[in-house]
Amino acid sequence: MANIVEKKPTVAQFLGSTSVKKYVEGVLKERAGQFVTSLVSMANLTPGLRDCVPETLMYCGLKAASLNLPLDNNLGFAYAVPYKNHGTGIVEAQFQIGYKGIVQLGQRTGQYKSMNVINIHQGELTAWDPFTEELELNIGQDQGARANLPIIGYAAVFTLLNGFKKVSYWPIERVEAHAKRFSKAYNNGPWKTDFNAMARKTVLKEMLSKWGPLSTEMAEAVKFDQSVVKHAEDGAEYPDYVDGGLVEDVALLPESGIEAEFKAEQDKKKTNEELDAEILAMEEADAKANKK
């Protein structure tokens, strides 16, 4: 007798089941219908998500909903990214916050007067003192010409209503070192397809998480960023930082005009000690340059 292989339900079948519909309606009330329609549409249009464990996409969507951010890869506030878990071999949906989402959550606190993060192009950095945080820029007014210049770093700034101000500048080399150390899918994920958006998000998130007032929502977004949202047996929610790779046939972050297929590249892996040494050397070089 042939073995019977039980197929996992599709996203539409999973979200349409009685128990799941009841659960989603209990959480989102009148927004449940729109939520389900949105996730089914997203899964149908994104091959990688169509093949993921439906439960992980649902929890990803619920996390975005709890933060009151649109889960739409076109908008840049929050993303559902399909990753293949190397431990289990299954595809799961990972929650990622976009830099627009971080700015949105910061604005909601009512404590920020201003907040911004930009690319710094070649010839625009006049001086940067990491101790006093004095940043001098010479940004050209011709945006067309500016866009054609190589990007050398990223600058973020925020000012609170009480006058407190924080400025941060990361050379592109420091961003790359940070990404290689902390992103498990650096070689074939959004870092390869939309590097600048990920870089801006990283610099802004690192600065806010260390120096900015964090609302419950902002702290939650930082905690669950780049994780698969899981639920324990007692119902407690926790982030699972997956050791995985981006599913190759997903069209992600279309604002960057990337192709539908990703080509994985294997870079030489560096140990954490080597990356720490890289970052330290860069900071020392910056300090020496500013003393001259």
Steps between C-alpha positions, in 0.01 A plus 500: 500500500643836397588750767258788527677837523295760681525837329527810714213744456542806282494844660142547380390162638672562832354848550158375386479223760241549772744502793742745336219733388366505855848576637566784254154650556561492875822698456411743220119526529360683196843514332521120473351473151736756347793339682430154355443636148827694516707198612347267242570755227857549621560123503354454152717776355819390678609141419720468807219600734256274317714204603567608859348355814168694506508545876826698481352739243192550717709585808716728287187684389363517853827649624478775238133553589585530871745776406237656273735483202403381150657167413571578137836444332425792266458761774813448710343509848506127577586193295421129494812328369508125422804319637590135482588378847828308471419307815162366389511547123164675498415847371386752763388862478733738683382837634715798407443863591588759234666833579173674410333290768761602756446867419123452523523337843735774619258771392220335697685539828445875481851557635689553175521843342680366193659180371678417177752266337670552163763359266830693495661516157861546395625852566220590745671411829712791622563388859370255760601488867353188664572640849327838472268375223576804287413414142581736214346429161508674164197359324451612142166638386501313168329178607546341159876545507509400866325170429775406255777538758619196701357466851769506770289489817172570679402773746210501746377769737217557742400788723262471794250764604708561814798599282704179528668422166688196376699463179654184358714435193608157378746456211377239254778265614366501855149426375629206297694361797194533724275330244739209451514444873133531591306404185481124449399546135733785404624322188164448332235710671382862500855612576585391145183626334437831679819574691443873549153460653634235739801719583284804582276285717799353686661835582169652611391196703834468677495868597138501619529175694798637695417868541137567408193471721334172403128453526366149560434477126853604403656258748280223361598582141872493585459172690318313222683652203650231271340213689231240448222577746424190705257414780583274794258241635382746763421756228801720571644668191873484430740576211682213332809630322523247221827368360386494142528633149266711294272298274633558151179549302349783703463849357595716797518876549380597151576868567863418421410343165659166581446185298259225602782252555795532732842352432659388824861602542733340749743746653782398725367465853666700770502430869346745745849583626615600152192714447548669838858576400379644169252732669756608763759574229248714312411699811870554582565616143211748529639633828850545355364674191309749715812584705689610189 
